[in-house]
Amino acid sequence: MAGDTPKDPVALWREMVVQWEQGVNAMATQVMSTGEFSREMNRMMGVSVRMQKTMQEMLARYFDALNLPTKDDFKGLGERLLSMEEQMIRMTATLERLAASDDPPLHAPPRVARTKRFRGKEATKS
């Protein structure tokens, strides 16, 4: 016994964890490869999706009754704001480009000479 060196407890622990993982992986692979497991998982996913949809519909009705916006309302509002912001960016870029050029734009309508003068209320009464 004097010649035996003590084993590393961390190495023993590591080996035990590796063997445990291998056993669990083998068992899980065997269970998951069956058709019954696949059918049950599919059924459970269907139940989960239906529950989520039902909950969303219930919350939408609840928020509607309280006259509060829903998540979809905020999402739609955000999309509209983003679209308006993009349009404003394009308009600003166009205005800056036009302001930087010295020539009038080619597509601008010609200015109409104003020959009539507005005389006010007194001129219309007489």
C-alpha positions in Angstrom: 0.0 0.0 0.0 2.9 2.3 0.6 3.7 2.3 -3.2 0.1 3.2 -4.3 -0.3 6.9 -5.2 -3.6 8.5 -4.4 -5.8 9.1 -7.5 -6.9 12.6 -8.5 -10.5 13.2 -7.2 -11.2 15.6 -10.0 -10.2 13.1 -12.6 -12.5 10.5 -10.9 -15.4 13.0 -10.9 -14.7 13.9 -14.6 -14.8 10.2 -15.6 -18.0 9.6 -13.7 -19.7 12.6 -15.4 -18.5 11.4 -18.8 -19.9 7.9 -18.2 -23.2 9.4 -17.0 -23.5 11.6 -20.1 -22.8 8.7 -22.4 -25.5 6.6 -20.6 -28.1 9.5 -20.8 -27.3 10.2 -24.4 -27.7 6.5 -25.4 -31.0 6.3 -23.6 -32.3 9.6 -25.0 -31.3 8.5 -28.5 -33.1 5.2 -28.2 -36.2 6.9 -26.8 -36.3 9.8 -29.4 -35.9 7.4 -32.3 -39.2 5.8 -31.7 -42.3 6.8 -33.7 -44.3 7.1 -30.5 -42.0 9.8 -29.1 -42.3 11.7 -32.4 -46.1 11.5 -32.4 -46.3 12.7 -28.8 -43.9 15.6 -29.4 -45.9 16.6 -32.4 -49.1 16.4 -30.4 -47.7 18.5 -27.5 -46.4 21.1 -29.9 -49.8 21.4 -31.5 -51.4 21.8 -28.0 -48.9 24.5 -27.2 -49.5 26.4 -30.4 -53.3 26.3 -29.9 -52.9 27.5 -26.3 -50.8 30.4 -27.4 -53.2 31.4 -30.1 -56.2 31.1 -27.7 -54.3 33.3 -25.1 -53.5 35.9 -27.7 -57.2 36.1 -28.8 -58.4 36.3 -25.2 -55.9 39.1 -24.5 -56.9 41.0 -27.7 -60.5 40.9 -26.6 -59.6 42.0 -23.1 -57.6 44.9 -24.3 -60.3 45.8 -26.8 -62.8 45.9 -24.0 -60.6 48.1 -21.9 -59.9 50.3 -25.0 -56.1 49.5 -24.8 -53.8 48.9 -27.7 -52.5 45.4 -28.3 -49.0 44.3 -29.3 -50.2 44.1 -33.0 -51.4 47.7 -32.7 -48.0 48.9 -31.5 -46.3 46.8 -34.2 -48.4 48.4 -36.9 -47.9 51.8 -35.5 -44.1 51.2 -35.4 -44.1 50.1 -39.1 -46.1 53.2 -40.1 -43.7 55.4 -38.2 -40.7 53.7 -39.8 -42.2 54.2 -43.2 -42.8 57.9 -42.6 -39.3 58.3 -41.2 -37.9 56.8 -44.4 -40.0 59.1 -46.6 -38.8 62.1 -44.6 -35.1 61.0 -45.0 -35.6 60.7 -48.8 -37.4 64.1 -48.9 -34.6 65.8 -46.8 -31.9 64.3 -49.1 -33.8 65.6 -52.2 -34.2 69.0 -50.7 -30.5 69.2 -49.7 -29.5 68.1 -53.2 -31.8 70.8 -54.8 -30.5 73.5 -52.4 -26.9 72.6 -53.3 -27.5 73.0 -57.0 -27.4 76.5 -58.5 -29.7 75.6 -61.5 -33.5 75.4 -61.0 -34.7 71.8 -61.3 -35.7 70.7 -64.8 -39.0 69.3 -63.7 -40.2 72.4 -61.8 -43.2 74.1 -63.4 -42.7 77.6 -64.9 -43.6 80.5 -62.6 -46.8 82.2 -63.6 -46.7 86.0 -63.6 -49.2 87.5 -61.3 -51.0 90.4 -63.0 -54.1 90.7 -60.8 -53.8 92.4 -57.4 -56.0 91.7 -54.5 -57.8 94.8 -53.4 -59.4 93.6 -50.2 -63.0 93.7 -48.9 -63.7 97.3 -49.8 -63.0 96.8 -53.5 -65.5 93.9 -53.8 -68.4 95.9 -52.2 -68.5 98.7 -54.7 
